[in-house]
Amino acid sequence: MQRTGQFCFAIKRVYIPSDMDDEFYEMACKMPDSYKIGHQLNEEATMVPTNNQLLYE
């Protein structure tokens, strides 16, 4: 299998002080709203599709 140049940096745990949990939650909920999903050639898109069909020779 070949790599396609994609890596997973999925965050599984985030450690924050307990007195900041509400602030962090609010920030984490707002972040995805700022993403602009679109075609990779669209300059306004900030997130594009990352899954492709694997082609085997």
C-alpha positions as CSV (number, residue, x, y, z in Angstrom):
1,M,0.0,0.0,0.0
2,Q,1.3,3.5,-0.8
3,R,0.8,6.6,1.2
4,T,-1.0,9.5,-0.4
5,G,0.7,12.2,1.6
6,Q,-2.1,12.3,4.2
7,F,-1.5,11.9,7.9
8,C,-3.9,11.6,10.8
9,F,-3.4,14.0,13.7
10,A,-6.6,13.2,15.4
11,I,-6.6,14.5,19.0
12,K,-7.8,11.8,21.3
13,R,-7.4,13.6,24.6
14,V,-7.0,17.3,25.7
15,Y,-5.9,18.1,29.2
16,I,-7.1,21.5,30.4
17,P,-7.4,23.0,33.9
18,S,-10.9,22.3,35.3
19,D,-11.6,26.0,35.8
20,M,-11.2,26.5,32.0
21,D,-13.5,23.7,30.8
22,D,-16.5,25.9,30.0
23,E,-14.3,28.3,28.0
24,F,-12.6,25.5,26.1
25,Y,-16.0,23.8,25.3
26,E,-17.3,27.1,23.9
27,M,-14.2,27.6,21.8
28,A,-14.2,24.0,20.5
29,C,-17.9,24.2,19.5
30,K,-17.4,27.5,17.6
31,M,-14.3,26.3,15.6
32,P,-16.0,24.0,13.1
33,D,-18.4,26.8,12.2
34,S,-15.5,28.8,10.7
35,Y,-14.6,26.0,8.3
36,K,-15.5,26.6,4.6
37,I,-15.8,23.2,2.9
38,G,-15.3,23.2,-0.8
39,H,-13.4,22.1,-3.9
40,Q,-9.6,22.1,-3.5
41,L,-9.2,24.8,-6.2
42,N,-11.7,27.1,-4.6
43,E,-9.5,29.7,-2.9
44,E,-12.2,30.4,-0.3
45,A,-12.3,26.8,0.9
46,T,-10.5,26.1,4.1
47,M,-11.2,22.4,4.2
48,V,-11.4,20.1,1.2
49,P,-12.1,16.4,0.8
50,T,-9.3,14.2,2.0
51,N,-10.4,10.7,1.0
52,N,-9.7,9.4,-2.4
53,Q,-10.3,6.0,-4.1
54,L,-7.2,3.9,-3.8
55,L,-5.8,2.9,-7.2
56,Y,-3.8,-0.3,-7.4
57,E,-1.5,-1.0,-10.4
